[in-house]
Amino acid sequence: MEGGASHYSPRTVEEVFRDFKGRRAGIIQALTTDVEDFFQQCDPEKENLCLYGFPNEVWEVNLPAEEVPPELPEPALGINFARDGMQEKDWLSLVAVHSDAWLLSVSFYFGSRIGFDRADRKRLFNMINEVPTVFEVVTGNEKKQTKEKPSSANQNGNRSKSNSKVRGLEGKSSKTIQAKDEEEGLELEEGEEEEEEDEDEHGETLCGACGDNYASDEFWICCDMCEKWFHGKCVKITPARAEHIKHYKCPSCSNKRARP
């Protein structure tokens, strides 16, 4: 198989995520900018074909691996057979969905083989969840998903802020402002009036450090002492670091505690 990716073996969470991004970029290129070439290569008269993405952002339409079991999980088989049996847009969307599933399977195959523990697997998923899926890019849905609902789950028993939200921070503790994906049962389509009211409500939240308003694309964290909310960047807390903090104290509360 061409593409130079068969012997690549990442070792860390960051390397696996880099591998994921490269393969994802190649597949997106095939389904968008190179779509005419991709369409022609998926000849229904040929044998079962697969769409591969490689870490170096190259894509390839080829026959599946001959070895059993294969070295890596294999993409959806026979994508070429459905090409002329449905509208091109629907066919590309179907290939995109299967490609998303394949990308996740490859990443977590590496994670299992390397021996990632629970924290590493969670961090890898959160990193992957920060970027739009191939399906969202191909269908244009990632542009519509500028607003996400807050999570009602509270796994750690701490309070959560019901009028807060942030993109791609699913699975954080209740101290962090959480977002709930559409897979968790929320409606994909919302009226513009409801979205405007939702944005106005969230806009009342101010950062305890810089005083700026809430922004839906930024990470926030709440102090368990004074119950003020802060931009993660203002208090130098990243989403990954927040996962390991059970009780967060802002710099002001930490200073008060240290005084004699």
Salt bridges, closest charged atoms under 4 A:
GLU14 OE2 - ARG123 NH1 2.62
ASP19 OD1 - ARG23 NE 2.65
ASP84 OD1 - ARG83 NE 2.87
ASP120 OD1 - ARG123 NH2 3.99
GLU184 OE1 - LYS180 NZ 3.95
GLU190 OE2 - LYS149 NZ 3.53
GLU194 OE2 - LYS149 NZ 3.81
ASP198 OD2 - LYS165 NZ 2.62
ASP198 OD1 - HIS202 NE2 3.06
GLU218 OE1 - HIS231 NE2 3.20
GLU218 OE2 - LYS233 NZ 3.18
GLU227 OE2 - ARG159 NE 3.87
GLU243 OE2 - LYS172 NZ 3.42
